């Protein structure tokens, strides 16, 4: 699995992220419902296939599972992206302190405000944004941003200098999206053009497009405005299929320059 750099942040991620929020909410998801040990083992299998980024959230209940995975493979070998539903500064501050404890880490690579549902979030959530910025200045958070569940919210993300990273619903069929594919792609191009990292979610529509997963992945992969994608995988077979598809689309990795030079010298 190849790596990508997330916009202006300089943070490196695997192109595919392991989602943990399929049918998620109330501290549970399809992933956590697999059972604690089963999900930790699934993280390990994905990691062995090169999927080194995990997309989690407080509302998914996946922090303890991610913590055990990180203990197994080492903190520097995992990119942790999580989300807060906080609506005020005190709750945001308490969330970050709790997340650090739950994940047994001293830093969070990406923290997003979760599920922005209207265009006015930059005003409504300004205290949360300021709190997350404070943690970013301290080096506790690497990048900040939003996950969006509304096209107006997505358009606002394009205009906000504060945003480093956007999680957006995008697929080829418009399933569980916030507009038509053409409309969303146009907005994502604005976001990406502003130097922000874009991660596509709902690539297979949270299930309905799974039988067309190759076409679904290829559509998002070919977009010039999406840096990476997250898919909520629930089995080793799903990991194998998605990784194989992306590796095929990415093509062979060129040899290091030193190897090319050595080959030319020998020839």
C-alpha positions in Angstrom: 0.0 0.0 0.0 1.5 3.3 -1.1 1.8 6.4 1.1 0.5 9.9 0.5 1.2 13.3 2.0 -1.9 15.0 3.4 -2.0 18.4 1.9 0.0 21.1 3.6 0.3 19.2 6.8 3.3 17.1 5.8 1.7 14.2 7.5 2.2 10.9 5.7 -0.6 8.3 5.5 -1.4 5.0 3.8 -3.7 5.7 0.9 -6.3 3.4 2.4 -7.5 3.9 5.9 -9.2 1.4 8.1 -12.6 2.8 9.0 -14.2 1.8 12.3 -17.5 3.5 12.0 -19.7 1.4 9.8 -23.3 1.9 11.0 -21.6 3.6 14.0 -23.0 5.6 16.9 -23.7 5.2 20.6 -20.2 3.9 21.3 -20.5 1.0 18.8 -20.2 0.1 15.1 -20.0 -2.9 12.9 -16.3 -3.0 13.6 -16.5 -2.9 17.4 -19.4 -5.4 17.3 -16.9 -7.9 15.9 -15.5 -8.1 19.5 -12.5 -6.5 21.0 -9.9 -9.1 20.2 -11.3 -9.8 16.7 -11.1 -6.2 15.8 -7.5 -5.7 17.2 -6.5 -8.8 15.1 -8.1 -7.3 12.1 -6.2 -4.1 12.6 -3.0 -6.2 12.7 -3.9 -8.0 9.5 -4.6 -4.7 7.7 -1.4 -3.2 9.0 0.5 -6.2 7.6 -1.1 -5.4 4.2 0.1 -1.8 4.5 -3.0 -0.1 5.9 -1.3 1.9 8.6 -4.0 4.6 9.2 -7.1 4.1 11.4 -10.1 6.3 11.2 -11.9 6.3 14.6 -14.2 8.5 16.7 -15.5 8.8 20.1 -19.0 7.8 19.0 -17.8 4.6 17.4 -16.3 3.3 20.7 -13.2 2.2 18.9 -10.5 4.0 20.9 -9.7 1.0 23.2 -9.3 -1.3 20.2 -6.9 1.1 18.5 -4.9 1.5 21.7 -4.3 -2.2 21.9 -3.2 -2.3 18.2 -0.8 0.6 18.8 0.7 -1.2 21.7 1.3 -4.2 19.4 2.9 -2.4 16.5 4.3 0.8 18.0 3.0 4.3 18.1 5.2 5.6 15.2 3.8 2.9 12.9 0.1 4.0 13.1 -1.6 7.2 12.0 -4.5 7.9 14.4 -7.4 10.0 13.1 -10.3 10.6 15.5 -13.3 12.9 15.9 -15.1 14.9 18.5 -18.7 15.9 18.7 -17.9 18.7 21.2 -19.9 21.9 20.8 -18.0 24.1 23.3 -14.5 24.7 24.4 -14.7 22.8 27.8 -16.1 19.7 26.2 -13.5 19.8 23.4 -10.6 20.2 25.9 -12.0 17.3 28.1 -12.4 15.1 25.0 -8.8 15.5 23.9 -7.5 14.8 27.4 -9.7 11.7 27.5 -8.8 10.5 24.0 -5.1 10.7 24.9 -5.7 8.4 27.9 -8.0 6.0 26.0 -5.6 5.7 23.1 -2.6 5.6 25.5 -0.7 8.1 23.5 0.8 11.6 23.9 -0.4 12.8 20.4 -3.3 12.6 18.0 -2.3 12.8 14.3 -5.7 14.1 13.1 -8.7 15.4 15.0 -11.9 16.3 13.3 -15.1 18.0 14.4 -17.6 15.2 13.7 -20.5 15.4 11.3 -20.8 19.0 10.4 -24.4 19.4 9.2 -24.8 23.0 8.1 -22.8 25.8 6.6 -22.7 27.9 9.8 -20.4 25.5 11.7 -17.4 27.9 11.5 -19.4 30.3 13.7 -21.1 27.8 15.9 -18.0 25.8 16.6 -15.5 28.6 16.8 -14.7 27.8 20.5 -14.0 24.2 19.6 -11.8 25.3 16.7 -9.8 27.6 19.0 -9.4 24.8 21.5 -8.2 22.3 18.9 -5.8 25.0 17.5 -4.3 25.4 21.0 -3.6 21.6 21.1 -2.2 21.8 17.6 0.2 24.6 18.7 1.3 22.4 21.6 2.1 19.5 19.3 -0.6 17.3 20.8 -2.6 17.4 17.6 -1.0 17.2 14.2 -3.8 18.4 12.0 -7.4 19.6 12.5 -10.5 19.6 10.3 -14.0 18.4 9.8 -16.1 15.5 8.7 -19.1 16.8 6.7 -22.6 15.5 6.3 -24.0 18.4 4.3 -23.0 20.1 1.1 -23.2 23.6 2.7 -20.9 22.4 5.5 -18.5 21.1 2.8 -18.5 24.4 1.0 -17.7 26.2 4.2 -14.7 23.9 4.7 -13.3 25.1 1.4 -13.3 28.7 2.7 -11.8 28.1 6.2 -8.1 28.6 6.6 -8.3 26.7 9.9 -9.1 23.4 8.1 -6.2 21.1 7.4 -8.2 18.0 6.6 -11.7 17.2 5.3 -13.5 13.9 5.4 -16.2 13.9 2.7 -18.8 11.5 1.4 -18.0 10.6 -2.2 -18.9 7.7 -4.5 -19.8 7.2 -8.1 -23.5 6.6 -7.5 -24.5 9.4 -5.1 -25.4 6.9 -2.3 -25.5 8.5 1.1 -23.9 11.6 -0.3 -24.6 15.3 0.2 -25.2 16.1 -3.5 -24.6 14.6 -6.9 -21.1 13.2 -7.6 -20.5 16.2 -10.0 -21.5 18.7 -7.4 -19.4 17.2 -4.6 -16.4 16.8 -6.8 -16.5 20.5 -7.8 -16.5 21.4 -4.1 -13.7 18.9 -3.3 -11.6 20.5 -6.1 -12.0 23.9 -4.3 -11.0 22.3 -1.0 -8.0 20.5 -2.5 -6.9 23.5 -4.4 -6.7 25.4 -1.2 -4.0 23.0 0.1 -6.3 21.0 2.4 -6.1 17.2 2.5 -9.3 15.4 1.3 -10.2 11.9 2.5 -13.1 10.2 0.8 -15.6 8.2 2.9 -18.8 6.3 1.9 -16.8 5.0 -1.1 -19.0 2.0 -1.3 -22.0 3.8 0.2 -21.7 2.1 3.6 -22.6 -1.2 1.9 -25.0 -0.7 -1.1 -22.1 -0.5 -3.6 -20.0 -3.3 -2.2 -20.8 -5.6 -5.1 -19.4 -2.9 -7.4 -16.4 -2.2 -5.1 -13.8 -2.2 -7.9 -15.7 0.5 -9.8 -16.4 2.4 -6.6 -12.8 2.4 -5.6 -11.5 3.3 -9.1 -13.9 6.3 -9.3 -12.6 7.8 -6.1 -9.0 6.8 -6.8 -9.1 8.6 -10.2 -10.3 11.9 -8.7 -7.6 14.6 -8.7 -9.1 16.1 -5.6 -9.0 13.2 -3.2 -5.8 12.3 -1.4 -6.9 9.1 0.3 -9.9 7.0 1.2 -11.3 5.3 4.3 -13.4 2.2 4.1 -15.0 0.4 7.0 -13.7 -3.1 6.5 -15.1 -6.0 8.5 -13.1 -9.0 7.4 -9.7 -10.1 6.1 -11.3 -10.9 2.7 -12.6 -7.3 2.5 -9.1 -6.0 3.3 -7.5 -8.3 0.8 -9.9 -7.2 -2.0 -9.6 -3.5 -1.3 -5.9 -3.5 -1.0 -5.5 -5.6 -4.2 -7.7 -3.2 -6.1 -5.8 -0.1 -5.0 -2.4 -1.7 -5.6 -3.5 -2.6 -9.1 -4.7 1.0 -9.8 -1.5 2.4 -8.3 0.7 0.2 -10.5 4.2 -1.0 -9.9 6.3 1.0 -7.5 9.5 2.2 -9.3 12.8 1.0 -7.9 14.9 3.4 -5.7 17.1 5.8 -7.7 20.2 4.1 -6.2 19.1 0.8 -7.7 18.5 2.3 -11.1 22.0 3.9 -11.0 23.6 0.7 -10.0 21.8 -1.2 -12.8 23.0 1.4 -15.3 26.6 1.1 -14.0 26.6 -2.7 -14.3 25.0 -2.6 -17.7 
